[in-house]
Amino acid sequence: MKLVIQRVTNASVEVEGEITGQIEEGLMVLVGFGQSDTEKEADYLAGKLKKLRIFPDEEGRMNLSVQDIGGKLLLVPQFTLYGKTKKNRPSFHKALAQNEAAKLFDYFLEKCREDVECEAGVFGAFMKVSLLNNGPVTILLEKEFDE
């Protein structure tokens, strides 16, 4: 499972001209699932994401989490995080199958919503994502448990 996390001042996702998710200060997160991913990876990364200390404290040091600041999450499913570019055209054969990935995305969204207010994109839809990166700060997280 892979996450691309961006600290944002604001972010939104639009599907067919309608905003499906919009946040002010918080984290915009691209979420991708690999073939071997399960709820175990989703649980681990949901916990890590909510506690990731990348917001500045009163001294300007990255010491606060999205929970600490009362921020929000915008989760955007993105299977292209598993694209491989051996040649010039990417291959996505390492991404989790769409129906399984959709279920795992919904599960991940619910795990995140346990502690943080979340908005989301639409799985499988063509989305337009807008954001104002704050910093800029971009963090990559991934986890794959050995079976």
C-alpha positions in Angstrom: 0.0 0.0 0.0 1.3 3.4 -0.9 0.4 6.9 0.2 1.5 10.2 -1.2 0.8 12.7 1.5 0.8 16.5 0.9 0.4 19.1 3.7 -2.2 21.5 2.3 -3.7 24.9 3.0 -6.8 23.6 1.0 -7.6 20.9 -1.4 -10.6 19.6 -3.4 -11.5 16.8 -5.8 -14.1 17.2 -8.6 -15.9 14.5 -10.5 -18.0 15.4 -13.6 -18.1 19.1 -12.5 -19.2 18.4 -8.9 -17.0 18.7 -5.8 -17.0 15.3 -4.1 -14.5 16.3 -1.4 -13.0 19.5 -0.1 -10.9 20.5 2.9 -9.1 23.4 4.4 -5.9 22.9 6.4 -4.9 19.2 6.5 -3.5 16.5 4.3 -4.4 15.5 0.8 -3.5 11.9 0.3 -3.2 9.8 -2.8 -3.9 6.2 -1.9 -2.8 3.2 -3.9 -3.1 -0.6 -3.3 -0.9 -3.4 -4.5 -1.8 -7.0 -5.2 -0.9 -8.3 -1.8 -2.4 -5.5 0.3 -5.0 -6.3 3.0 -6.8 -4.7 5.9 -3.5 -5.2 7.8 -1.7 -2.6 5.7 -4.7 -0.3 5.7 -4.9 -0.4 9.5 -1.1 0.3 9.9 -1.1 3.2 7.4 -4.3 4.8 8.7 -2.7 4.9 12.2 0.5 6.3 10.9 -1.2 8.9 8.7 -3.3 10.3 11.6 -0.3 10.6 13.9 2.3 11.8 11.3 3.8 14.9 12.8 4.4 17.2 9.8 2.6 20.4 10.9 4.6 23.2 12.6 4.4 23.8 16.4 4.8 27.3 17.9 8.5 27.1 17.3 8.1 26.3 13.6 9.3 22.7 14.1 7.3 19.8 12.4 5.9 18.4 15.6 2.1 18.3 15.3 -0.2 15.8 13.6 -3.4 16.4 11.6 -5.2 15.4 14.7 -3.3 17.8 16.9 -4.2 20.8 14.7 -7.9 19.7 14.1 -7.1 19.4 10.4 -8.9 17.2 7.8 -8.0 14.5 5.4 -8.8 14.4 1.7 -8.3 10.8 0.5 -8.0 10.2 -3.3 -7.8 6.7 -4.7 -5.0 6.4 -7.3 -4.1 3.1 -8.8 -1.4 4.7 -10.9 0.9 4.8 -7.8 1.6 1.2 -8.8 2.6 2.0 -12.3 5.8 0.5 -13.6 7.6 2.3 -16.4 10.1 -0.3 -17.8 9.4 1.2 -21.2 7.7 4.5 -22.1 4.2 3.3 -21.4 3.3 2.5 -17.8 2.0 -0.9 -16.8 -0.3 -1.3 -13.8 -0.2 -5.1 -13.4 1.0 -4.7 -9.7 -2.0 -2.7 -8.7 -4.8 -4.5 -6.8 -7.8 -5.5 -8.9 -10.4 -2.7 -9.0 -13.3 -4.4 -7.1 -10.9 -5.5 -4.3 -9.2 -2.1 -4.2 -12.5 -0.3 -4.0 -13.4 -2.3 -0.9 -10.0 -1.7 0.7 -10.3 2.1 -0.1 -13.7 2.2 1.7 -12.2 0.3 4.6 -9.2 2.7 4.8 -11.5 5.7 4.6 -13.6 4.4 7.5 -10.5 3.7 9.6 -9.3 7.3 9.0 -12.7 8.6 9.9 -12.5 7.1 13.4 -10.3 10.0 14.5 -10.2 12.6 11.8 -12.7 14.3 9.6 -12.3 13.0 6.1 -13.5 13.8 2.6 -12.8 11.6 -0.4 -12.6 11.2 -4.2 -14.7 8.7 -6.1 -13.1 5.3 -6.7 -12.7 4.5 -10.4 -13.9 8.0 -11.5 -11.9 10.5 -13.6 -11.1 13.2 -11.0 -9.7 16.7 -11.0 -7.7 17.3 -7.9 -6.7 20.8 -6.8 -4.5 21.7 -3.9 -2.4 24.4 -2.4 0.6 22.6 -1.0 1.7 24.2 2.3 5.5 24.2 2.6 5.7 22.4 0.2 5.7 19.3 2.3 5.2 15.9 0.6 5.8 12.6 2.3 5.7 9.1 0.8 4.6 6.2 3.0 4.3 2.6 2.0 3.8 -0.7 3.8 3.7 -4.3 2.7 3.7 -7.0 5.3 5.4 -10.3 4.6 2.9 -13.1 4.5 
